[in-house]
Amino acid sequence: MKPLYHIFFCTIIAASIGGVIALAQAPMKLSYGTANKEVIPVFTGDQEYVSIKEVIALLDAGFFENTAKKKMVFTSNQHQFKVTGLNAFVVVDEKTTLQMPVITQYIDGAIFVPAVYFFSAINAYLSTPVVINGEKIIAKSAPAIKDTIKTSAVSISPNLKDVIFEKKKNGLLMRIKTDGRFQSSDVEIWRNKNWLYVTVSGGYHSDLLAKDIKLSEQYKLIKEALIFQHKNSTQFSFQLNSDIAGYDISVDDKKDEIYVAWRIHQSSDLEFDNGGSGTGAIDKDQWKINKIVIDAGHGGKDHGASGKGGTKEKDITLNIALKVGKIIEERLKIPVEYTRDTDTYITLKGRTQFANQKNAKLFVSIHCNSNKSRKAHGFEIFFLSPSRNAEALAVARKENEVIDMEDDKHHYGDFTDEKFILANIMQSVFVKESEELASYVSKGIDKQVDITNRGVTQAPFYVLMGASMPSILVETAFISNPDEEKFLKSEAGQKKLSEGIVDGIKTFIDIYERSN
């Protein structure tokens, strides 16, 4: 059976993040030096997308595909290019990151790239530029304030006149002043990781609007604001510094305005920040792990579990946490913040709130396991997700019991309230990264210690809920096991566990930053 993109008529084939995807009625002619290829693009919005495999065939490039991670890596003209499905970035030679104004599509296991924007991004690295339908693609070298890419000059009167940002009690209101031609169906909004996109179909922006869009960078919520003029639409792209609770769009016919409302989690997101670059340039440090929060479990009036020899969990976790932090700062040169560095009581909710306030990129909570059976042994790493087995749920329940010590318990809900737990879990967009971090830390500890590796498990730990970054909980060993209690209490044991945790963190950081 032939692939769908070989069918020479227009038919809807899928729904994407940006809207409906349809096959084009006419082929697109691609030329690369003496090589020529006709492909059938797919449409979403006003963008034409082509299969990355068709591109690779045109370039006669070697390639490697990782379908599990939706990634394609190919080599041409001694340059390596990495493309990811549902992602706006092209990574060149593992060191240069190019951003397209729209994301790629992922259809039936295949990556499709926005033709004009993709070739404009990579043409400078090829031996000769790729030409579309006989037209050379022109890329502006200036910062992306207007359309960064064009195939021909377009002279159309702007109908998007200006934009105003207003701070509200529960969020930020973006008001786009128009000439009155628009309906709600003309406006689309969607998110991809830490980017928020607003597309106005049939929109053409004014020079004033292109300038004023940068005013949004005065708020801490917004790291960067860009505007792109497509052939038949205007797209606003906002890189966010923190997660948002939601968004809404509406059109006011009487005032000739488009409203985009962003609901926030914390009022501090709308404080003024004079650190915005205002340049429109890509910040390559956005993927850097530049701060880590280490959480020593329990503390103060919360002793945690205790061993037969009188060892308290709160003391062990603090010792290991301080050792982990010291190694990270000395070896990885990454700043570390501690939820506690003394014998202090902290609420479960307060721990992730602290990490969020510090804008941490990783959160690692350190604990000691315990069991009624003194024979139970080994270390285990957890990440936040619904439990898959009763044993993992039991561990989570035990760690969550500390809630009973808190003065204000109502905001946690009932642990048996499944809706509450799932609602909090679904707020985390870092489940995949958390699982990967847990896996690397598990392997790191395994190489350092001689105790049993119980693996990586998922469970609903309150201490991990609400974290706006990859987060894990490390159960270092069983304090209830006499032998492991001695190991946990010893300087050598704590050092080995700390080394293993840091080894795992380092591996995760290396891979995470390379892949982004």
Secondary structure in CASP SS format (residue, H / E / C, confidence):
PFRMAT SS
TARGET T0000
AUTHOR 0000-0000-0000
METHOD secondary structure of the structure
MODEL  1
M C 1.00
K C 1.00
P C 1.00
L H 1.00
Y H 1.00
H H 1.00
I C 1.00
F C 1.00
F C 1.00
C C 1.00
T C 1.00
I E 1.00
I E 1.00
A E 1.00
A E 1.00
S E 1.00
I C 1.00
G C 1.00
G E 1.00
V E 1.00
I E 1.00
A E 1.00
L E 1.00
A C 1.00
Q C 1.00
A C 1.00
P C 1.00
M E 1.00
K E 1.00
L E 1.00
S E 1.00
Y E 1.00
G C 1.00
T C 1.00
A E 1.00
N E 1.00
K E 1.00
E E 1.00
V E 1.00
I C 1.00
P C 1.00
V E 1.00
F E 1.00
T E 1.00
G C 1.00
D C 1.00
Q E 1.00
E E 1.00
Y E 1.00
V E 1.00
S E 1.00
I H 1.00
K H 1.00
E H 1.00
V H 1.00
I H 1.00
A H 1.00
L H 1.00
L H 1.00
D C 1.00
A C 1.00
G E 1.00
F E 1.00
F E 1.00
E E 1.00
N E 1.00
T C 1.00
A C 1.00
K C 1.00
K C 1.00
K E 1.00
M E 1.00
V E 1.00
F E 1.00
T E 1.00
S E 1.00
N C 1.00
Q C 1.00
H E 1.00
Q E 1.00
F E 1.00
K E 1.00
V E 1.00
T E 1.00
G C 1.00
L C 1.00
N C 1.00
A C 1.00
F E 1.00
V E 1.00
V E 1.00
V E 1.00
D C 1.00
E C 1.00
K C 1.00
T E 1.00
T E 1.00
L E 1.00
Q E 1.00
M C 1.00
P C 1.00
V C 1.00
I C 1.00
T C 1.00
Q E 1.00
Y E 1.00
I E 1.00
D C 1.00
G C 1.00
A E 1.00
I E 1.00
F E 1.00
V E 1.00
P E 1.00
A H 1.00
V H 1.00
Y H 1.00
F H 1.00
F H 1.00
S H 1.00
A H 1.00
I H 1.00
N H 1.00
A H 1.00
Y H 1.00
L C 1.00
S C 1.00
T C 1.00
P C 1.00
V E 1.00
V E 1.00
I E 1.00
N C 1.00
G C 1.00
E E 1.00
K C 1.00
I C 1.00
I E 1.00
A E 1.00
K C 1.00
S C 1.00
A C 1.00
P C 1.00
A C 1.00
I C 1.00
K C 1.00
D C 1.00
T C 1.00
I E 1.00
K E 1.00
T C 1.00
S C 1.00
A C 1.00
V C 1.00
S C 1.00
I C 1.00
S C 1.00
P C 1.00
N C 1.00
L E 1.00
K E 1.00
D E 1.00
V E 1.00
I E 1.00
F E 1.00
E E 1.00
K E 1.00
K E 1.00
K C 1.00
N C 1.00
G E 1.00
L E 1.00
L E 1.00
M E 1.00
R E 1.00
I E 1.00
K E 1.00
T E 1.00
D C 1.00
G C 1.00
R C 1.00
F C 1.00
Q C 1.00
S H 1.00
S H 1.00
D H 1.00
V E 1.00
E E 1.00
I E 1.00
W E 1.00
R E 1.00
N E 1.00
K C 1.00
N C 1.00
W E 1.00
L E 1.00
Y E 1.00
V E 1.00
T E 1.00
V E 1.00
S E 1.00
G C 1.00
G C 1.00
Y C 1.00
H E 1.00
S C 1.00
D H 1.00
L H 1.00
L H 1.00
A H 1.00
K H 1.00
D H 1.00
I H 1.00
K H 1.00
L H 1.00
S H 1.00
E H 1.00
Q H 1.00
Y E 1.00
K C 1.00
L C 1.00
I E 1.00
K E 1.00
E E 1.00
A E 1.00
L E 1.00
I E 1.00
F E 1.00
Q E 1.00
H C 1.00
K C 1.00
N C 1.00
S E 1.00
T E 1.00
Q E 1.00
F E 1.00
S E 1.00
F E 1.00
Q E 1.00
L E 1.00
N C 1.00
S C 1.00
D C 1.00
I E 1.00
A E 1.00
G E 1.00
Y E 1.00
D E 1.00
I E 1.00
S E 1.00
V E 1.00
D E 1.00
D C 1.00
K C 1.00
K C 1.00
D C 1.00
E E 1.00
I E 1.00
Y E 1.00
V E 1.00
A E 1.00
W E 1.00
R E 1.00
I E 1.00
H C 1.00
Q C 1.00
S H 1.00
S H 1.00
D H 1.00
L H 1.00
E C 1.00
F E 1.00
D C 1.00
N C 1.00
G C 1.00
G C 1.00
S C 1.00
G C 1.00
T C 1.00
G C 1.00
A C 1.00
I C 1.00
D C 1.00
K H 1.00
D H 1.00
Q H 1.00
W H 1.00
K C 1.00
I C 1.00
N C 1.00
K C 1.00
I E 1.00
V E 1.00
I E 1.00
D E 1.00
A E 1.00
G C 1.00
H C 1.00
G E 1.00
G C 1.00
K C 1.00
D E 1.00
H C 1.00
G C 1.00
A C 1.00
S E 1.00
G C 1.00
K C 1.00
G C 1.00
G C 1.00
T C 1.00
K E 1.00
E H 1.00
K H 1.00
D H 1.00
I H 1.00
T H 1.00
L H 1.00
N H 1.00
I H 1.00
A H 1.00
L H 1.00
K H 1.00
V H 1.00
G H 1.00
K H 1.00
I H 1.00
I H 1.00
E H 1.00
E H 1.00
R H 1.00
L H 1.00
K C 1.00
I C 1.00
P C 1.00
V E 1.00
E E 1.00
Y E 1.00
T C 1.00
R C 1.00
D C 1.00
T C 1.00
D C 1.00
T C 1.00
Y C 1.00
I C 1.00
T C 1.00
L H 1.00
K H 1.00
G H 1.00
R H 1.00
T H 1.00
Q H 1.00
F H 1.00
A H 1.00
N H 1.00
Q H 1.00
K C 1.00
N C 1.00
A C 1.00
K C 1.00
L E 1.00
F E 1.00
V E 1.00
S E 1.00
I E 1.00
H E 1.00
C E 1.00
N E 1.00
S C 1.00
N C 1.00
K C 1.00
S C 1.00
R C 1.00
K C 1.00
A C 1.00
H C 1.00
G C 1.00
F E 1.00
E E 1.00
I E 1.00
F E 1.00
F E 1.00
L E 1.00
S C 1.00
P C 1.00
S C 1.00
R C 1.00
N C 1.00
A H 1.00
E H 1.00
A H 1.00
L H 1.00
A H 1.00
V H 1.00
A H 1.00
R H 1.00
K H 1.00
E H 1.00
N H 1.00
E H 1.00
V H 1.00
I H 1.00
D H 1.00
M H 1.00
E C 1.00
D C 1.00
D C 1.00
K C 1.00
H H 1.00
H H 1.00
Y H 1.00
G C 1.00
D C 1.00
F C 1.00
T C 1.00
D C 1.00
E H 1.00
K H 1.00
F H 1.00
I H 1.00
L H 1.00
A H 1.00
N H 1.00
I H 1.00
M H 1.00
Q C 1.00
S C 1.00
V C 1.00
F C 1.00
V H 1.00
K H 1.00
E H 1.00
S H 1.00
E H 1.00
E H 1.00
L H 1.00
A H 1.00
S H 1.00
Y H 1.00
V H 1.00
S H 1.00
K H 1.00
G H 1.00
I H 1.00
D H 1.00
K H 1.00
Q H 1.00
V C 1.00
D C 1.00
I C 1.00
T C 1.00
N E 1.00
R E 1.00
G E 1.00
V E 1.00
T E 1.00
Q E 1.00
A E 1.00
P C 1.00
F C 1.00
Y H 1.00
V H 1.00
L H 1.00
M C 1.00
G C 1.00
A C 1.00
S C 1.00
M C 1.00
P C 1.00
S E 1.00
I E 1.00
L E 1.00
V E 1.00
E E 1.00
T E 1.00
A E 1.00
F E 1.00
I C 1.00
S C 1.00
N C 1.00
P H 1.00
D H 1.00
E H 1.00
E H 1.00
K H 1.00
F H 1.00
L H 1.00
K H 1.00
S C 1.00
E H 1.00
A H 1.00
G H 1.00
Q H 1.00
K H 1.00
K H 1.00
L H 1.00
S H 1.00
E H 1.00
G H 1.00
I H 1.00
V H 1.00
D H 1.00
G H 1.00
I H 1.00
K H 1.00
T H 1.00
F H 1.00
I H 1.00
D H 1.00
I H 1.00
Y H 1.00
E H 1.00
R H 1.00
S H 1.00
N C 1.00
END
